[in-house]
Amino acid sequence: MRINVNDPSDFTIENLKNMMAAGDDSVDYQIRVTKDGFLFISQDTGSENLDGIILRLESFLAGNDYVGPAAAEDTKWVQHL
């Protein structure tokens, strides 16, 4: 799932929850934003494959409930993001 950060109707808490819920907590992820304004979670982490990426957050290590259904239900975590 990709979220258009330039479109207020797409860049919502609910869509962010859905995006985070789609992740698998047994895999490392990183939130990234493309140059054309799309936010997504990527299995590429650190400085891997940054072509077309304007922003990346810290890597979310597997097994910490940073992504997946549990992460999506944690309202404080999602609002922090």
C-alpha positions as CSV (number, residue, x, y, z in Angstrom):
1,M,0.0,0.0,0.0
2,R,1.2,3.5,-0.8
3,I,-0.2,6.7,0.7
4,N,-0.1,10.0,-1.2
5,V,1.2,12.5,1.4
6,N,0.1,15.4,-0.9
7,D,-3.6,14.3,-0.8
8,P,-5.2,15.0,2.6
9,S,-8.0,12.5,1.8
10,D,-5.4,9.7,1.3
11,F,-2.9,10.7,4.1
12,T,-5.1,9.7,7.0
13,I,-4.5,7.8,10.3
14,E,-6.8,5.1,9.0
15,N,-4.8,4.5,5.9
16,L,-1.6,4.6,7.9
17,K,-3.1,1.9,10.2
18,N,-4.0,-0.2,7.2
19,M,-0.5,0.2,5.8
20,M,1.1,-0.8,9.0
21,A,-1.3,-3.7,9.5
22,A,-0.2,-5.1,6.1
23,G,3.4,-5.5,7.4
24,D,4.8,-8.8,8.7
25,D,6.5,-8.3,12.1
26,S,8.9,-11.2,11.3
27,V,10.7,-9.0,8.7
28,D,12.6,-5.7,9.0
29,Y,10.9,-2.7,7.5
30,Q,11.5,1.0,6.9
31,I,9.0,3.7,6.2
32,R,10.0,5.6,3.0
33,V,8.7,8.5,1.0
34,T,9.2,8.8,-2.8
35,K,10.2,12.0,-4.6
36,D,6.7,12.1,-6.0
37,G,5.2,12.0,-2.5
38,F,4.1,8.4,-1.8
39,L,4.7,7.0,1.7
40,F,5.1,3.2,2.0
41,I,6.8,0.5,4.1
42,S,9.7,-1.2,2.5
43,Q,11.7,-4.4,3.2
44,D,14.7,-2.5,1.9
45,T,16.2,-0.9,5.0
46,G,19.2,1.3,5.8
47,S,20.8,2.8,2.8
48,E,19.6,0.1,0.4
49,N,17.9,1.0,-2.9
50,L,17.4,4.7,-2.3
51,D,16.8,5.7,-6.0
52,G,13.7,7.9,-6.0
53,I,13.5,8.1,-2.2
54,I,13.4,11.5,-0.6
55,L,12.9,10.5,3.0
56,R,13.3,7.4,5.1
57,L,12.8,6.7,8.8
58,E,14.8,4.5,11.0
59,S,14.6,0.8,10.3
60,F,12.0,-1.2,12.2
61,L,13.6,-4.4,13.3
62,A,11.6,-7.6,13.2
63,G,9.9,-8.9,16.3
64,N,9.2,-5.5,18.0
65,D,5.6,-5.0,16.9
66,Y,6.6,-1.9,14.8
67,V,4.5,-3.3,11.9
68,G,1.7,-5.8,11.6
69,P,-1.8,-6.0,13.2
70,A,-0.6,-5.3,16.7
71,A,1.3,-2.1,15.6
72,A,-1.8,-0.9,13.7
73,E,-3.9,-1.3,16.8
74,D,-1.5,0.8,18.9
75,T,-3.0,4.3,18.4
76,K,-0.2,6.1,20.2
77,W,2.4,4.4,17.9
78,V,0.5,5.2,14.7
79,Q,-0.1,8.8,15.8
80,H,3.6,9.1,16.5
81,L,4.4,8.0,13.0
